[in-house]
Amino acid sequence: MCLGVPGRVVQVEGLVATVDFWGVRREVRLDVVDEPVAPGDYVLNHVGYAIRRIPEGEIAETLALYEILLREAEEEAGPDAMSADVRGEIEAARAPASGRVRGG
């Protein structure tokens, strides 16, 4: 299963945005995002690429869902593929950048 992770755009320079994922900032490519993004927007990131701008009316609900997923992942609620994927995305975001463009 593939999972996108939401994050808040902090800065945009050309086709690269700095995005904040729960306090971890990473560069994210904007090549395939569905519409222009600006600082303050939220995007859905998958493997270092913003794949969609999250509409303002969906941000609160999306973030609440991910908070639940993160909490369950932290509690080790059992062998759940989505929780494991979220945990992997968070661990990848916390790893030191190695020169590659990575997202949350």
N, C-alpha and C positions, 0 to 999 in steps of 0.2 A: 504494500500500500504506500502511496505517496501522500505526503502531508505538507500543506503550505502553512507557514507561520506568520501571523499578523505582526506588523511593527509600524511605528510612527516615523515618518520621514522627518529628518532633522535638517538636512541640507541636500541640495541638488546641484550637481556640476555636470552639465552635458547629459550623458546617458548613464551616469553613476550617481546613486543617492546614498547618503549616510542614513541608516535606519536604526532606530532604537528598539531593541527587543528586550523588554523587561530589564532595562538598565545596561544591557550589552549592546554596544554599537558596532555595526558591521556595514561594509560597503555592499550595495546591491545593484545589479545591472538593471537598467530600465528598457532594454531593447524590445522586450515582448509584452510590456504592460499594456493594458487595453486603452488607456487614455493618459493624458499628461498628469504628472503629479507635482506637488509643491510642498514645501515645508509645512508640517502640520497635518498633512494627509496621512492616511493609513493605507498600507499596501499588504498584499498577501505574497509572501516570499516563499520560493521553492528553489532549493540548491543555488542560492545566490542570485536569482532572477525574480524581480517583481512580476508576478503573472497577472495581477489585477489590482486596481485601486479599489479599496473597500468604500462603498458609498457611505456618506455621513450617517444616514439612518440605520445602518447595519453595524457600526463600529461597536457600540456598547454591548449589543447582543453577542457579537463575535468575540470580543475580549472576555466577556463573562463565560462563554463556553470554553475558551482556552484556559482560563483560570481554574475551572473545574477539572479539565484534563490534566493540568499541571499538578493540582492538588492530589488527584488520584494517582498520578505517576509517582509523586513523592511518597505517598502512603504505601506504595507497592501493593495496590489493590488486587493483584493477581495477573495472570498472563493475558494481558489485553494488548492487541497489536497496535491500536492507536496510541495508547499511553506509552508504549515502548518507542514508537516513532517520535512522539513529542519529546520524550526524554533524550532520544538521540539527537534531535534538532537542537535542544537546549545545550547538551554537552558539546556539540560541534560549535555552537556559537560562543561557548566559554573557552574553547581551545585557542591558544595563541595563533594569530594570523601568520601564515607562512608565505606571504607574498601573493597568495591566490585571493580572488574576490570570493568571499563567502557570505552567506546570509544566515539568519537566525535559525 
